[in-house]
Amino acid sequence: MSRHLNVAFVAALCGVATADLPVHCLKHQVEGDWNFFVGAPSSIRSSCGHQHPDTEDGQPARALMVGAKTSTKRISLQSPNLVKAGNEHGKWTMLYDEGFEVTIGDRVFFAFSNFTFQKDPVTQAKQNMSHCGDTMVGWYRSLDRKEWGCYYGVKAEKVEAAATHPAPAAARPAHDDHVKLNNATMTAKVEKLNKKLSMLQLGWNARVMPKFIGRTMKEVNAYAGLHRTTPVRDMQRGMSQPAARRAKSFLQARSVKLPEGFDWSNASGGMDWLEPVMDQADCGSCYVASTMRMLSVRHKITQNDPNALPWSINMPLHCSEYNQGCKGGYGSLVSKWGEDVGLVPATCMRYNTAGSCKLECELDKLEGKRYRAANHRFIGSFYGNSTVREMMEEIYHNGPIVVSFEPAEDFMFYSDGIYKSAVDKTHPQSVAPNMKERVANPWKKTDHAVVAVGWGVEDGQKYWRIQNSWGEDWGEDGFFRMAMGVDESAVESIPEAADVIEDEQNGRQVAEFFKQLK
């Protein structure tokens, strides 16, 4: 049972049960010349054949576009993130290893990289194949969000398909999914861990997590919403679009020296701007919950209204074609969907893990202005280029940010203190590379997304203060502190942000979206 427990908690962090699309494409495989086959534009946004939410088995076939009026756009994706198309120039970005986004002229293109399934010739097991020289059917829009369409891309140079092998943590006995954790085994595990933490003087404590007692590993796995199917190893650099210059919050109109400690739960004369800690329950929704919490708090800050209604988590969770609902997804794509479609108050679609893409309000009766996300971005201008200083500035001037990380199994037992992995250098993410190494090889395995709300220092140790989504009975009343400046558990590898602005179309895209679902 002890062996099963150890393996199972690693599985819980890696989210190996189910999740995001089974594709793995690196930047060097995507760079080069492409032909985009672009469908005719429309004034109404389309799902382009994708489901709500998206599913790996429900990807639309390119045949849907055969016979439709299309044009061909030849583009060149160049390093580090430049795009050329004739006399036009633009930017492009990998979206982790799932797909890529291109901004050229007055158009923004986004598509997932192509993947298929086939049987292994030896084991006859189902195997997913990544086709990095092709895309699935994707979406494009004009910068002003007035024209929308579908497209797919084919790379000019042929790229061979490659099998994506699961991470080692996935290779565990199937019956582990049905083993229920008991109090005695978990108590013994925590006692042993606390002895190790005391010996190493890491500065944090562990405790039994009651909510995991009596759960099967399949149920615990659902708490990790960012499933990865690739092994932990260095990857090629992925780039993002540079962040546009943004207006600073009403608190910080001018650039000032950053304080030693800052926290949005105690800012502006002791005001708590944060949303209450939530429990995501048995749904891999951390990537949506963290993103929408970030956007909700940032909206409160810009409106100078700590009582402003939060944005609905369930709408992007159950409606967005850019993610896979409770089976996982990515925060950057949640912000992108909120930028393309829009935002609605939480009262229009309350959090419900068994929910569906169905409104609980009448859109035409909503009072006040309508809003959308804007300027979704990686902090530091591109993926892998973030610095601690830029993360702190983003939090201080604009509000909380989304960070993703990959802790060791001991994190599940975190009680209080400043977290540092107890596995030291044996843990792949425990040693921070220098900036040159990070830029060259930025890819880091991440399985869980959370909201960084501030920072501080205790006994000389600097830390991030982070809000989790596992309920108030976990950690420090639902929060945890993690060591700063050492990229602990890859927490500084993929920080993300987005803004909230008034929707210049007054919610039209949200209304059109739900009209199409009827």
C-alpha positions as CSV (number, residue, x, y, z in Angstrom):
1,M,0.0,0.0,0.0
2,S,2.9,2.4,0.8
3,R,4.4,1.9,-2.7
4,H,1.0,2.5,-4.2
5,L,0.6,5.7,-2.2
6,N,3.9,7.1,-3.3
7,V,3.3,6.4,-7.0
8,A,-0.3,7.6,-6.7
9,F,0.5,11.0,-5.4
10,V,3.0,11.6,-8.2
11,A,0.2,10.7,-10.6
12,A,-2.1,13.1,-8.8
13,L,0.3,15.9,-9.5
14,C,0.9,14.9,-13.1
15,G,-2.8,14.5,-13.9
16,V,-2.2,11.3,-15.8
17,A,-5.8,10.3,-15.9
18,T,-7.2,12.4,-18.6
19,A,-6.7,15.9,-20.0
20,D,-5.5,18.3,-22.7
21,L,-4.9,17.3,-26.4
22,P,-2.4,14.5,-27.0
23,V,0.0,16.4,-29.2
24,H,3.6,17.5,-28.6
25,C,5.3,19.9,-31.1
26,L,8.4,21.9,-30.4
27,K,9.3,25.3,-31.8
28,H,12.0,24.1,-34.1
29,Q,9.5,21.7,-35.7
30,V,7.1,24.5,-36.4
31,E,9.5,27.2,-37.6
32,G,9.7,27.6,-41.4
33,D,7.4,28.2,-44.4
34,W,3.7,27.4,-44.2
35,N,0.7,27.6,-46.5
36,F,-2.4,28.7,-44.7
37,F,-5.6,27.6,-46.4
38,V,-8.0,30.4,-45.4
39,G,-11.8,30.2,-45.5
40,A,-14.0,33.1,-46.4
41,P,-14.5,35.7,-43.6
42,S,-17.8,36.2,-41.8
43,S,-19.2,38.8,-39.5
44,I,-20.1,36.0,-37.1
45,R,-17.6,33.9,-35.2
46,S,-17.7,30.1,-35.8
47,S,-16.7,27.1,-33.8
48,C,-15.0,25.8,-36.9
49,G,-16.4,22.4,-36.3
50,H,-15.0,22.0,-32.7
51,Q,-17.1,20.9,-29.7
52,H,-17.9,22.8,-26.5
53,P,-15.6,22.1,-24.8
54,D,-13.1,20.6,-27.2
55,T,-12.4,16.8,-27.2
56,E,-9.5,14.8,-28.6
57,D,-11.8,12.4,-30.3
58,G,-14.0,15.2,-31.8
59,Q,-11.6,17.2,-33.8
60,P,-13.1,18.5,-37.1
61,A,-11.8,17.0,-40.3
62,R,-10.2,19.3,-42.9
63,A,-12.7,17.8,-45.3
64,L,-15.2,20.2,-43.8
65,M,-13.4,23.0,-45.6
66,V,-13.1,21.2,-48.9
67,G,-15.2,22.8,-51.5
68,A,-15.5,26.0,-49.5
69,K,-14.1,29.2,-50.9
70,T,-10.5,29.4,-49.7
71,S,-7.4,31.5,-50.4
72,T,-3.8,30.5,-49.8
73,K,-1.6,32.7,-47.6
74,R,2.1,31.9,-47.7
75,I,3.9,32.8,-44.4
76,S,7.3,32.3,-42.9
77,L,7.7,31.7,-39.2
78,Q,11.2,32.8,-38.2
79,S,13.3,32.9,-35.0
80,P,12.8,34.2,-32.5
81,N,9.1,35.1,-33.1
82,L,9.0,37.0,-36.4
83,V,6.5,36.4,-39.2
84,K,6.9,37.4,-42.9
85,A,4.2,37.2,-45.6
86,G,5.3,39.1,-48.7
87,N,5.7,42.7,-47.6
88,E,3.9,42.1,-44.3
89,H,5.6,41.5,-41.0
90,G,4.2,40.3,-37.7
91,K,4.7,38.1,-34.6
92,W,4.1,34.5,-33.8
93,T,4.2,32.3,-30.7
94,M,4.1,28.7,-29.7
95,L,1.3,28.0,-27.2
96,Y,3.3,25.6,-25.1
97,D,3.4,22.4,-27.2
98,E,-0.2,22.4,-28.3
99,G,-0.3,24.8,-31.2
100,F,0.7,28.3,-32.3
101,E,-0.7,31.7,-32.9
102,V,0.3,34.1,-35.7
103,T,-0.4,37.8,-35.9
104,I,0.2,39.2,-39.4
105,G,-1.3,42.3,-41.0
106,D,-4.7,42.7,-39.5
107,R,-5.3,39.0,-38.8
108,V,-4.7,36.7,-35.9
109,F,-4.5,33.0,-36.6
110,F,-4.6,30.2,-34.1
111,A,-4.7,26.4,-34.5
112,F,-3.8,23.2,-32.6
113,S,-1.1,21.1,-34.1
114,N,-2.3,18.0,-35.8
115,F,-2.4,14.6,-34.2
116,T,-3.9,11.2,-35.0
117,F,-4.2,7.8,-33.3
118,Q,-2.9,4.5,-34.5
119,K,-2.2,1.0,-33.1
120,D,1.3,0.2,-32.0
121,P,2.5,-2.6,-34.4
122,V,3.9,-4.6,-31.5
123,T,1.7,-4.1,-28.5
124,Q,-1.5,-3.1,-30.5
125,A,-2.1,-0.4,-27.9
126,K,-3.6,2.9,-29.0
127,Q,-0.8,5.4,-29.7
128,N,-1.1,9.1,-30.5
129,M,1.0,10.6,-33.3
130,S,2.0,14.3,-33.5
131,H,2.0,15.8,-37.0
132,C,3.9,19.0,-36.4
133,G,3.9,20.0,-40.1
134,D,0.2,20.3,-40.1
135,T,-2.5,21.9,-38.0
136,M,-6.1,21.0,-37.1
137,V,-8.8,23.3,-38.4
138,G,-8.3,26.5,-36.5
139,W,-9.7,30.0,-36.2
140,Y,-8.7,33.5,-37.5
141,R,-10.1,36.9,-36.8
142,S,-9.4,40.5,-37.6
143,L,-7.8,42.6,-35.0
144,D,-11.0,44.6,-34.5
145,R,-13.0,41.4,-34.0
146,K,-15.3,42.2,-36.9
147,E,-14.3,39.4,-39.2
148,W,-14.0,35.7,-38.4
149,G,-13.1,32.5,-40.2
150,C,-11.6,29.1,-40.3
151,Y,-8.3,27.8,-41.7
152,Y,-5.7,25.1,-41.6
153,G,-2.0,25.1,-42.2
154,V,0.4,22.8,-44.0
155,K,4.2,23.3,-43.7
156,A,6.0,23.6,-47.0
157,E,8.8,21.2,-45.8
158,K,7.5,17.8,-44.8
159,V,7.8,16.9,-41.1
160,E,7.6,13.3,-40.1
161,A,5.0,12.2,-37.6
162,A,6.3,11.2,-34.2
163,A,4.8,9.2,-31.4
164,T,4.3,11.0,-28.1
165,H,5.2,8.7,-25.3
166,P,3.6,9.1,-21.8
167,A,5.7,10.4,-18.9
168,P,7.0,7.7,-16.6
169,A,4.5,8.6,-13.9
170,A,1.7,7.3,-16.2
171,A,3.1,3.8,-16.2
172,R,1.5,2.5,-13.1
173,P,-0.7,-0.6,-12.4
174,A,-4.2,0.1,-13.5
175,H,-5.6,-1.0,-10.1
176,D,-3.9,2.0,-8.4
177,D,-6.7,4.1,-9.8
178,H,-9.1,2.2,-7.6
179,V,-7.1,2.1,-4.4
180,K,-8.6,4.3,-1.7
181,L,-6.2,6.3,0.5
182,N,-6.6,5.6,4.3
183,N,-5.8,7.7,7.3
184,A,-3.2,5.4,8.8
185,T,-1.0,5.2,5.7
186,M,-1.2,8.9,5.0
187,T,-0.4,9.7,8.7
188,A,2.7,7.5,8.5
189,K,3.7,9.2,5.3
190,V,3.3,12.7,6.7
191,E,5.3,11.8,9.9
192,K,8.2,10.5,7.8
193,L,8.1,13.6,5.6
194,N,8.1,16.0,8.5
195,K,11.2,14.3,9.9
196,K,12.9,14.8,6.6
197,L,11.8,18.4,6.3
198,S,13.2,19.1,9.8
199,M,16.5,17.5,9.0
200,L,16.8,19.4,5.8
201,Q,15.6,22.6,7.5
202,L,13.5,23.6,4.4
203,G,11.2,25.9,6.4
204,W,7.8,24.3,5.8
205,N,5.6,21.6,7.4
206,A,3.4,18.8,6.1
207,R,0.0,17.5,7.4
208,V,-2.6,14.9,6.5
209,M,-5.0,16.1,3.9
210,P,-8.4,14.9,5.0
211,K,-10.1,15.6,1.7
212,F,-7.9,13.0,0.0
213,I,-8.7,10.2,2.5
214,G,-11.2,7.7,1.1
215,R,-10.6,8.9,-2.4
216,T,-9.5,6.8,-5.3
217,M,-6.4,7.9,-7.2
218,K,-8.7,8.6,-10.2
219,E,-10.6,11.1,-8.1
220,V,-7.4,12.7,-6.7
221,N,-6.0,13.0,-10.2
222,A,-8.8,15.3,-11.2
223,Y,-7.3,18.0,-8.9
224,A,-4.4,18.4,-11.4
225,G,-5.8,20.2,-14.5
226,L,-2.8,20.5,-16.7
227,H,-2.0,17.0,-17.9
228,R,1.3,16.5,-19.7
229,T,2.1,13.4,-21.8
230,T,5.8,14.2,-22.5
231,P,8.8,13.2,-20.4
232,V,10.7,15.8,-18.4
233,R,13.6,17.0,-20.5
234,D,14.9,20.2,-22.1
235,M,13.0,21.5,-25.0
236,Q,13.5,24.0,-27.8
237,R,12.6,27.6,-27.0
238,G,9.0,28.8,-27.5
239,M,8.2,32.4,-28.0
240,S,5.2,34.6,-27.3
241,Q,4.1,38.0,-28.5
242,P,5.6,41.0,-26.7
243,A,3.2,42.6,-24.2
244,A,1.8,45.9,-25.2
245,R,2.4,48.9,-22.9
246,R,-0.5,48.9,-20.4
247,A,-2.0,51.5,-18.2
248,K,-1.0,51.0,-14.6
249,S,-3.5,50.4,-11.8
250,F,-5.0,53.3,-10.0
251,L,-2.7,52.4,-7.1
252,Q,0.5,52.7,-9.1
253,A,0.3,55.6,-11.5
254,R,4.0,56.0,-11.6
255,S,7.0,53.7,-11.6
256,V,8.2,53.3,-8.0
257,K,10.7,51.1,-6.1
258,L,9.1,47.8,-5.4
259,P,8.5,47.1,-1.7
260,E,10.0,44.2,0.2
261,G,6.5,42.7,0.5
262,F,3.2,43.2,-1.3
263,D,0.0,41.3,-1.4
264,W,-3.4,42.0,-3.1
265,S,-5.2,40.6,0.0
266,N,-3.8,43.5,2.0
267,A,-3.3,46.4,-0.4
268,S,-4.5,50.0,-0.6
269,G,-4.8,50.6,3.1
270,G,-5.6,47.0,4.1
271,M,-8.1,46.3,1.3
272,D,-8.6,42.7,0.3
273,W,-9.1,42.6,-3.5
274,L,-9.1,38.8,-3.9
275,E,-11.9,36.4,-4.5
276,P,-12.5,33.8,-1.8
277,V,-10.5,30.5,-2.0
278,M,-12.5,28.0,-4.0
279,D,-12.5,24.2,-4.2
280,Q,-12.3,23.0,-7.8
281,A,-13.5,19.6,-6.6
282,D,-13.3,16.6,-8.9
283,C,-12.6,18.6,-12.1
284,G,-9.3,19.5,-13.7
285,S,-10.4,23.1,-13.9
286,C,-7.4,24.8,-12.2
287,Y,-6.3,26.4,-15.4
288,V,-9.7,28.1,-15.9
289,A,-10.3,28.9,-12.2
290,S,-6.9,30.6,-11.9
291,T,-7.3,32.6,-15.1
292,M,-10.8,33.8,-14.3
293,R,-9.8,34.7,-10.7
294,M,-6.9,36.7,-12.1
295,L,-9.2,38.5,-14.5
296,S,-11.9,39.1,-11.8
297,V,-9.4,40.7,-9.4
298,R,-7.8,42.8,-12.1
299,H,-11.2,44.1,-13.1
300,K,-11.9,45.1,-9.5
301,I,-8.6,46.9,-9.3
302,T,-9.1,48.9,-12.6
303,Q,-12.7,49.7,-11.6
304,N,-11.6,50.6,-8.1
305,D,-14.5,48.5,-6.9
306,P,-13.6,45.6,-4.5
307,N,-17.3,44.4,-4.7
308,A,-17.5,44.0,-8.4
309,L,-19.0,40.7,-9.5
310,P,-16.4,38.0,-10.5
311,W,-16.4,36.6,-14.0
312,S,-17.9,33.2,-14.7
313,I,-15.5,30.2,-14.6
314,N,-18.1,27.8,-16.0
315,M,-18.6,29.7,-19.3
316,P,-15.0,29.1,-20.6
317,L,-14.8,25.8,-18.8
318,H,-17.8,24.2,-20.5
319,C,-18.2,26.3,-23.6
320,S,-14.7,27.1,-25.0
321,E,-13.5,25.3,-28.0
322,Y,-9.9,26.2,-27.0
323,N,-9.8,23.8,-24.0
324,Q,-11.0,20.4,-22.9
325,G,-13.2,21.3,-19.9
326,C,-12.7,19.3,-16.8
327,K,-10.1,17.2,-18.6
328,G,-7.6,20.1,-18.8
329,G,-6.3,23.0,-20.8
330,Y,-4.1,26.1,-20.6
331,G,-4.6,29.5,-19.0
332,S,-3.4,31.4,-22.0
333,L,-6.1,29.9,-24.2
334,V,-8.7,30.7,-21.5
335,S,-7.7,34.4,-21.7
336,K,-7.7,34.2,-25.5
337,W,-11.2,32.8,-25.6
338,G,-12.3,35.6,-23.2
339,E,-10.6,38.0,-25.6
340,D,-12.3,36.6,-28.7
341,V,-15.8,35.9,-27.3
342,G,-16.1,37.9,-24.1
343,L,-16.8,37.7,-20.3
344,V,-20.1,37.3,-18.4
345,P,-20.7,37.6,-14.6
346,A,-20.5,34.5,-12.4
347,T,-24.2,34.8,-11.8
348,C,-24.8,33.9,-15.5
349,M,-23.1,30.5,-15.2
350,R,-22.2,29.4,-11.6
351,Y,-19.3,27.0,-11.0
352,N,-20.6,23.4,-11.3
353,T,-18.3,20.5,-12.2
354,A,-21.2,18.6,-13.8
355,G,-22.3,21.7,-15.6
356,S,-23.0,22.3,-19.3
357,C,-22.7,25.2,-21.7
358,K,-26.0,26.8,-20.7
359,L,-26.7,30.3,-19.5
360,E,-28.5,31.0,-16.2
361,C,-29.2,34.6,-17.1
362,E,-30.8,36.7,-19.9
363,L,-28.0,38.5,-21.7
364,D,-30.1,41.4,-22.9
365,K,-31.2,42.1,-19.3
366,L,-27.7,42.4,-17.9
367,E,-27.1,45.8,-16.3
368,G,-24.1,48.0,-16.9
369,K,-21.2,47.7,-19.4
370,R,-20.0,44.5,-21.0
371,Y,-16.4,43.5,-20.8
372,R,-13.8,41.1,-22.4
373,A,-10.3,40.0,-21.9
374,A,-7.5,41.7,-23.8
375,N,-3.7,41.4,-24.5
376,H,-3.3,37.8,-23.3
377,R,0.5,37.3,-22.9
378,F,3.4,35.5,-21.4
379,I,5.2,37.8,-18.9
380,G,8.7,38.7,-20.2
381,S,7.5,39.1,-23.8
382,F,7.9,35.4,-24.7
383,Y,7.7,32.0,-23.2
384,G,10.8,31.2,-21.2
385,N,12.0,34.9,-20.9
386,S,10.3,35.8,-17.6
387,T,12.3,37.3,-14.7
388,V,11.4,37.6,-11.1
389,R,11.5,41.4,-11.4
390,E,9.0,41.4,-14.3
391,M,6.6,39.1,-12.5
392,M,6.7,41.4,-9.4
393,E,6.1,44.5,-11.6
394,E,3.2,42.8,-13.3
395,I,1.6,41.9,-10.0
396,Y,2.3,45.3,-8.4
397,H,1.1,47.5,-11.3
398,N,-1.8,45.4,-12.7
399,G,-2.9,42.6,-10.3
400,P,-2.4,38.9,-9.7
401,I,-0.9,36.6,-12.3
402,V,-1.3,33.0,-13.3
403,V,1.6,30.7,-12.7
404,S,1.9,27.0,-13.4
405,F,4.2,24.5,-11.7
406,E,5.2,20.9,-11.2
407,P,6.0,20.1,-7.6
408,A,7.2,16.8,-6.2
409,E,4.7,14.5,-4.4
410,D,5.4,16.2,-1.0
411,F,3.5,19.3,-2.1
412,M,0.2,17.4,-1.7
413,F,0.8,17.3,2.1
414,Y,1.8,21.0,2.4
415,S,0.6,22.6,5.7
416,D,2.5,25.9,6.2
417,G,5.8,27.7,5.6
418,I,7.8,28.5,2.5
419,Y,7.7,25.5,0.1
420,K,10.8,24.0,-1.3
421,S,10.9,20.5,-2.8
422,A,12.2,18.0,-0.3
423,V,13.7,15.9,-3.1
424,D,16.4,18.5,-3.8
425,K,18.5,17.9,-6.9
426,T,16.9,14.5,-7.6
427,H,13.8,16.5,-8.6
428,P,14.0,17.6,-12.3
429,Q,12.5,21.1,-11.5
430,S,14.4,21.8,-8.2
431,V,17.5,23.4,-9.6
432,A,17.0,26.8,-11.3
433,P,18.9,27.3,-14.5
434,N,20.5,30.6,-15.3
435,M,18.7,33.0,-17.7
436,K,20.8,31.9,-20.7
437,E,19.8,28.3,-20.1
438,R,16.2,29.2,-19.6
439,V,16.0,31.2,-22.9
440,A,17.7,28.4,-24.8
441,N,15.6,25.6,-23.2
442,P,12.5,27.2,-21.6
443,W,10.1,24.2,-21.7
444,K,9.2,23.0,-18.2
445,K,6.8,20.4,-17.2
446,T,3.8,21.9,-15.4
447,D,0.6,20.2,-14.1
448,H,-1.2,22.7,-11.9
449,A,-2.2,26.4,-12.4
450,V,-2.6,28.8,-9.5
451,V,-2.8,32.6,-8.8
452,A,0.2,34.5,-7.6
453,V,-1.1,37.4,-5.5
454,G,2.0,38.9,-4.0
455,W,5.4,38.3,-2.4
456,G,7.3,38.7,0.8
457,V,10.3,37.7,2.9
458,E,10.6,35.6,6.1
459,D,13.9,35.0,7.9
460,G,15.8,36.1,4.8
461,Q,13.9,33.8,2.5
462,K,11.9,35.5,-0.3
463,Y,8.7,33.9,-1.4
464,W,5.7,34.1,-3.7
465,R,2.3,34.1,-2.0
466,I,-0.1,32.0,-4.1
467,Q,-3.8,31.2,-3.9
468,N,-4.7,27.5,-4.6
469,S,-8.0,26.1,-5.6
470,W,-8.2,23.1,-3.3
471,G,-10.4,24.7,-0.6
472,E,-9.6,26.7,2.6
473,D,-8.8,23.5,4.6
474,W,-5.6,23.0,2.5
475,G,-2.3,24.8,3.2
476,E,-2.4,28.2,4.8
477,D,-6.2,28.7,4.6
478,G,-6.1,27.8,0.9
479,F,-2.9,29.6,0.1
480,F,0.8,28.6,0.0
481,R,4.1,30.3,-0.1
482,M,6.8,29.1,-2.5
483,A,10.5,30.1,-2.6
484,M,11.2,33.0,-5.0
485,G,14.1,33.4,-7.4
486,V,15.1,29.8,-7.8
487,D,12.3,28.7,-10.2
488,E,11.2,26.2,-7.6
489,S,9.0,23.5,-9.2
490,A,9.1,25.6,-12.5
491,V,6.8,28.2,-10.9
492,E,8.7,31.1,-12.7
493,S,8.8,29.4,-16.1
494,I,5.4,30.3,-17.6
495,P,3.8,33.3,-15.8
496,E,0.8,34.6,-17.7
497,A,-1.3,37.7,-17.6
498,A,-4.2,39.4,-19.4
499,D,-6.2,42.6,-19.0
500,V,-9.9,43.3,-18.8
501,I,-11.4,46.1,-21.0
502,E,-14.8,47.3,-22.0
503,D,-16.2,45.3,-24.9
504,E,-16.5,47.7,-27.8
505,Q,-19.1,45.4,-29.3
506,N,-21.2,45.4,-26.1
507,G,-21.3,41.6,-25.7
508,R,-22.3,40.8,-29.3
509,Q,-19.9,37.9,-29.7
510,V,-21.3,36.3,-26.5
511,A,-24.8,36.7,-27.7
512,E,-24.0,35.2,-31.2
513,F,-22.1,32.3,-29.6
514,F,-25.1,31.2,-27.6
515,K,-27.5,31.9,-30.5
516,Q,-25.5,29.3,-32.5
517,L,-25.8,26.7,-29.8
518,K,-29.6,26.7,-29.9
